[in-house]
Amino acid sequence: MNGGGGAPIYEFRKSPQTAFVSSRFSFMTFDVYQDKIITKAIGTDGKVFDRAIITKAS
């Protein structure tokens, strides 16, 4: 989930269902391919601070 584009920024806490948590202004990109989707979370400094690859099940 990404909700870093508006105000105010809410503080999230890590839980058993969460691999990574960051409370900051940001946006996400999605590169969509036939067999995968690559996501990147990018902060206001322009740096990628999280990424994931979702692959198609065979």
matplotlib code that plots the C-alpha trace (Angstrom):
import matplotlib.pyplot as plt

x = [0.0, 1.2, -0.5, 2.4, 1.1, -1.1, -1.1, -0.9, 1.6, 0.3, 2.7, 2.5, 3.9, 5.4, 3.2, 3.5, 1.8, 4.2, 7.7, 8.6, 7.1, 8.0, 6.0, 7.1, 5.9, 6.5, 5.1, 5.2, 6.0, 4.8, 6.7, 4.3, 5.6, 3.9, 5.4, 6.0, 5.3, 8.2, 7.2, 9.4, 8.6, 10.4, 10.8, 10.7, 14.5, 14.2, 15.7, 14.1, 13.5, 11.6, 11.0, 9.2, 8.9, 5.6, 5.9, 3.2, 2.4, 3.2]
y = [0.0, 3.5, 6.6, 8.9, 11.5, 13.6, 15.2, 14.4, 11.5, 8.8, 6.7, 3.0, 0.3, -3.0, -6.0, -9.7, -9.0, -6.2, -6.6, -2.9, 0.3, 3.9, 7.1, 9.7, 11.6, 9.5, 8.1, 4.7, 3.5, 0.3, -1.3, -3.8, -6.7, -9.9, -12.0, -9.6, -6.2, -4.2, -1.6, 1.2, 3.5, 6.9, 9.5, 13.3, 13.2, 11.2, 8.0, 4.6, 3.4, 0.2, -2.1, -5.3, -7.7, -9.6, -12.6, -14.4, -17.8, -20.6]
z = [0.0, -0.8, 0.6, 0.6, -1.8, 0.5, 3.9, 6.7, 6.9, 9.2, 11.3, 10.5, 12.7, 11.6, 12.1, 11.3, 7.9, 7.1, 5.5, 5.4, 6.8, 6.0, 6.8, 4.2, 1.2, -1.9, -5.1, -6.8, -10.3, -11.9, -14.8, -16.3, -18.4, -19.7, -16.9, -14.1, -12.5, -10.9, -8.4, -6.9, -4.1, -4.6, -1.9, -2.4, -2.6, -5.8, -4.3, -4.5, -0.9, -1.6, -4.6, -5.3, -8.2, -8.7, -11.0, -12.9, -11.5, -14.0]

ax = plt.figure().add_subplot(projection="3d")
ax.plot(x, y, z, "-o")
ax.set_aspect("equal")
plt.show()
